[in-house]
Each structure stands twice: as C-alpha cells, then as structure tokens.
Amino acid sequence: MKVGFIGLGHMGAGMAASLLKAGHQVTVYNRTRSKADEFVRRGATAASTISDACRGDGVITMLADDAAVETVVYGSAGVLASLRKGTIHISSSTISTTLSQRLSADHAAAGQRFVAAPVFGRPDVAAAGELFVVAAGARDAIDAANPLLDAVGKRTFFVGETPQAANLVKLSGNFLIACVIESLGEAMALVAKGGVDRHQYLDILTSTLFGAPAYKTYGKLIAEGTFEPAGFAAPLGFKDMRLAIAAAENLRVPLPLASLLHDRFVALLAQGGDKLDWSAIGGLAARDAGIDRGRSEG
Ligand SMILES: NC(=O)c1ccc[n+]([C@@H]2O[C@H](COP(=O)([O-])OP(=O)(O)OC[C@H]3O[C@@H](n4cnc5c(N)ncnc54)[C@H](OP(=O)(O)O)[C@@H]3O)[C@@H](O)[C@H]2O)c1
C-alpha cells in the first residue's frame, strides 16, 4: 500500500521501518526533519509537509501526546485537511479517549475513515515488527488497515467499531504496567534492604508465579537500576496516568491506584527524572528506604 507515516520517534522509527520491510511504499514526515534521512536511505520518500504524507491510501500517526496529534491533524494543512475521501487515518499514539472520539467524528464528517490502533511493546519490539496492536473502528476501515497493522505487529486485537475503545484498552494496560513497576520496586527495595540479591529475587519471581513479560522486562530494569536511556520516557508515562484517570473520571470509575501512581510520577519528575525511562518510578521505593542513593540518579 501507499502509506504516509508521521512521527519518527522511538516507536515510529521502528514501525516505519517495519512497513518498508513489508514492501509498502512509505512517505515519512517528522517535525524534526533530519530523522527522516535514514528512512530515505532505506527506500522511503521524505515529505516536506504533512499534506505530502497524506496523498496515499492512508496515513499512520505515531506522536507523543494529544497536543502533538491535534497540531498534526487539525493544523491548516494537517491530516484532516489533506486526506482524500475514503482514505484512512490510523492513529497509533497513546491519546485520550476524548480526542479519539473527536477524531473519529471529524474524519467521518470529512468523508475519511479513522482507526484507533494503539500498540503494546517497547521500541525494540517496534523495531522487530512484533508489537501487539489493539484496533477499533468501522469494520471496512479495519479491513483496509489490516495489511499495515500486520506489518507493524505480530497480532492485532479488534475491540469493536468504536475507536476510543482501543485507546481505553491501551490506557488501562499502561495503568496495569505502572502498577507492576511500582509494586516490583517496593518489593525489591524490601528484599534488597534485607540483604537479598535483586537478580536472584527476580529469578524466583519470574520462574514461579510471575512469569509474565511485564515482570521480566521491568524487573530487569529495576534490578539493574538502569533507567537511561529511556525507551519510554517518564513524562509520557505520566501522561498515560493522567489520561487513564481522565477516562476513569468520565466513566465514573474510581482508580485509587492510578491516583497513587500519578503522584509517584510527580515525585520522579520533581527529582529531575524527565530524561529517565518511566520504569524509574520503580526506583523510588529504594530511595525512600534509604538505599540506592548512588544508583541512576534522576
Ligand atoms: N516508547 C514506548 O515504549 C511506547 C510504547 C507504546 C506506546 N507508546 C506511545 O507512542 C507514542 C510515541 O511514543 P515515543 O516513545 O515514540 O515518543 P517520542 O520518541 O518522544 O516521539 C514522539 C514523536 O512525536 C513528535 N512530536 C511531538 N510533539 C509534536 C508536535 N507538537 N508536533 C509534531 N510532532 C510532534 C516527535 O517529533 P520530533 O522528533 O520533532 O520531536 C516524535 O516524532 C506516545 O503516545 C507513547 O505514549 C510509546
């Protein structure tokens, strides 16, 4: 397919590369233009404007947050003004359910199609084309988007025709991962202060009742205290806690743990953690326990 790709950050870079590898004709656009160069070397076309990235069968956006998506979509020569009728906008950024709903309505009013397709997996997983995609949108739009979603992910979960449902699933998933990070950080602080080796402890956990990828991936980062370079930056993790809380408020669902995690991110960022991976909230408990002062300071 002929597809535009907007947003060549940590995740977008791997996703655009996967699309090229799968044989799609990819036109890339990034606010910081230099990030497109490497993709041109790999066979992509560089767009000098957002409009130029919207001339194919569809466009995928993988941008930081709601504000970035709003700028790119609603700008005077943005995605909404540029896509041809019947073509698709696939939004893979982790954004609010309210923006997803608004995008869905505005694209429909413009005769365009919209698919929300946020993803699970970190940048290395994106680079390997092995993301898990959670997709929602009209059936015909999903069918049209499938060859592109297949290229970036190893499995796509279709969660219905209402796009924001996919964003809700993504936000709930990141809320759960953050719960794992915080609770692992607390448990590891406890055993480490008691003299148990963190790596051995993690091995015990992941070989017994906690063999899930979230425990393995984040347990390793916490045990090592390696929070730099960030694969998923702490300010974006903080954004997701805020978005999960906002979605929960709209639906009148109390999420007491999300409120706690929100404050853990405030503490991390207050201590200079902007450049750290979001898993650095898993290092706060050790610091609170008076250990690890020298490890991966923010
Ligand atoms: N990293 C992960 O592990 C992960 C996993 C799953 C989902 N996500 C989600 O995926 C999205 C992208 O994450 P990421 O880690 O790839 O972020 P990132 O590395 O910070 O990349 C953000 C991208 O958004 C662009 N951008 C930011 N503000 C913009 C604006 N106002 N106008 C136009 N472009 C703008 C950036 O352009 P510049 O290059 O010019 O800054 C860059 O291309 C986020 O919604 C995140 O929550 C991340």
The ligand as a Tripos MOL2 file, in Angstrom:
@<TRIPOS>MOLECULE
LIG
   48    52     1     0     0
SMALL
NO_CHARGES

@<TRIPOS>ATOM
      1 N1          8.1150    4.2720   23.8530 N.am      1 LIG1
      2 C1          7.3200    3.2550   24.1470 C.2       1 LIG1
      3 O1          7.7430    2.2340   24.7380 O.2       1 LIG1
      4 C2          5.8620    3.3030   23.7580 C.ar      1 LIG1
      5 C3          5.1450    2.0960   23.7030 C.ar      1 LIG1
      6 C4          3.8120    2.1210   23.3040 C.ar      1 LIG1
      7 C5          3.2050    3.3270   23.0050 C.ar      1 LIG1
      8 N2          3.9170    4.4910   23.0960 N.ar      1 LIG1
      9 C6          3.2150    5.7470   22.7370 C.3       1 LIG1
     10 O2          3.5990    6.0390   21.4010 O.3       1 LIG1
     11 C7          3.6620    7.4540   21.2100 C.3       1 LIG1
     12 C8          5.0730    7.8230   20.7330 C.3       1 LIG1
     13 O3          5.9920    7.4570   21.7510 O.3       1 LIG1
     14 P1          7.5780    7.5310   21.5280 P.3       1 LIG1
     15 O4          8.2090    6.8460   22.6560 O.co2     1 LIG1
     16 O5          7.8870    7.1570   20.1180 O.co2     1 LIG1
     17 O6          7.7690    9.1120   21.7020 O.3       1 LIG1
     18 P2          8.9860   10.0270   21.1910 P.3       1 LIG1
     19 O7         10.1990    9.2210   20.9290 O.co2     1 LIG1
     20 O8          9.0590   11.1670   22.1300 O.co2     1 LIG1
     21 O9          8.4570   10.5670   19.7670 O.3       1 LIG1
     22 C9          7.4140   11.4990   19.7210 C.3       1 LIG1
     23 C10         7.1390   11.8800   18.2670 C.3       1 LIG1
     24 O10         6.1190   12.9020   18.2680 O.3       1 LIG1
     25 C11         6.6000   14.0430   17.5660 C.3       1 LIG1
     26 N3          6.0160   15.2600   18.1470 N.ar      1 LIG1
     27 C12         5.9750   15.6090   19.4530 C.ar      1 LIG1
     28 N4          5.3270   16.7810   19.6050 N.ar      1 LIG1
     29 C13         4.9690   17.1780   18.3500 C.ar      1 LIG1
     30 C14         4.2610   18.3010   17.8400 C.ar      1 LIG1
     31 N5          3.7780   19.2510   18.6640 N.pl3     1 LIG1
     32 N6          4.0810   18.3950   16.5060 N.ar      1 LIG1
     33 C15         4.5390   17.4180   15.6780 C.ar      1 LIG1
     34 N7          5.2160   16.3280   16.0920 N.ar      1 LIG1
     35 C16         5.4140   16.2110   17.4190 C.ar      1 LIG1
     36 C17         8.1100   13.9880   17.7330 C.3       1 LIG1
     37 O11         8.7330   14.7840   16.7600 O.3       1 LIG1
     38 P3         10.2540   15.3180   16.9820 P.3       1 LIG1
     39 O12        11.1330   14.2060   16.5150 O.co2     1 LIG1
     40 O13        10.3180   16.5300   16.1380 O.co2     1 LIG1
     41 O14        10.4040   15.6130   18.4580 O.co2     1 LIG1
     42 C18         8.3500   12.4760   17.5420 C.3       1 LIG1
     43 O15         8.2730   12.1390   16.1800 O.3       1 LIG1
     44 C19         3.2550    8.0750   22.5410 C.3       1 LIG1
     45 O16         1.8960    8.3860   22.5120 O.3       1 LIG1
     46 C20         3.5540    6.9780   23.5470 C.3       1 LIG1
     47 O17         2.7650    7.1030   24.7020 O.3       1 LIG1
     48 C21         5.2250    4.5020   23.4440 C.ar      1 LIG1
@<TRIPOS>BOND
     1     1     2 1
     2     2     3 2
     3     2     4 1
     4     4     5 ar
     5     4    48 ar
     6     5     6 ar
     7     6     7 ar
     8     7     8 ar
     9     8     9 1
    10     8    48 ar
    11     9    10 1
    12     9    46 1
    13    10    11 1
    14    11    12 1
    15    11    44 1
    16    12    13 1
    17    13    14 1
    18    14    15 2
    19    14    16 1
    20    14    17 1
    21    17    18 1
    22    18    19 2
    23    18    20 1
    24    18    21 1
    25    21    22 1
    26    22    23 1
    27    23    24 1
    28    23    42 1
    29    24    25 1
    30    25    26 1
    31    25    36 1
    32    26    27 ar
    33    26    35 ar
    34    27    28 ar
    35    28    29 ar
    36    29    30 ar
    37    29    35 ar
    38    30    31 1
    39    30    32 ar
    40    32    33 ar
    41    33    34 ar
    42    34    35 ar
    43    36    37 1
    44    36    42 1
    45    37    38 1
    46    38    39 2
    47    38    40 1
    48    38    41 1
    49    42    43 1
    50    44    45 1
    51    44    46 1
    52    46    47 1
@<TRIPOS>SUBSTRUCTURE
     1 LIG1         1 GROUP 0 **** ****
